[in-house]
């Protein structure tokens, strides 16, 4: 069995449905607990990897020879014949025309996706102070590893935002010796700067959004990068409208 690191419950397999109760995606869970498995050996075996050496019966071979669409038709015909609430049109996909009102399986899945009673709001384990602290401490520890931080940031497939793209356009227009690395390409002291010099000089550029970074102190990142011998130029979003001023500041750094 596999234990969920958030709520402590044990499962054969940690699923997206279960993690949804913790308001967390599978990618976020695996990033927070990279050394933990999400599927037990039993689950792996049942998925087919453990059955490859077991000879198939003639009945099983016949099923494999039969087109998938025929399997669906046979299954739906049988269900309809037994009086289950299924539409008479059994062509196409198995769930065509089915809803949570007329099919118990879809109803069950719908209820799971909506969350179980006792797992919402303050009762959600991921909202508990001790669990949040555990996740926070784990993330802080992992962020000390630059390679893990690079992998984590790249997993979001981050692309330049509008202010960053504006500076990229200016850099390309005036052929300035900088490149965008804010997609996780370059990590320094657990931080991911926005731009770095490509001429071998230890110079970085950071862009601060007027709204999103209004409570941040740029000196914090400047000090982190300074420990590694890097100079850092800070641009606030509202400064990016004056191209000549940007060029002057970059040339002075």
Buried (B, 14 or more C-beta within 10 A) or exposed (E): EBEBBBBEEEBBBBEEEBBBBBEBEBEBBBBBBEEEBBBBEEBBEBEEEEEEEEEEEEEEEEEEEEEEEEEBBEEBEEBBEEEEEBEEEBEEEBEEEBEEEEBEEBBEEEEBEEBEEEBEEEEBBBBBEEBEEBBEEBEEEBBEBBEBBBBBBEEEEBEBBEBBEBBBEBBEEEEBEBBBBBBBBBBBBBBBBBBBBEEEEBBBBBBBBEEEBEEEEBEEBBEBBBEEEBBBBBBBBEBBEEEEEBBEBBEEE
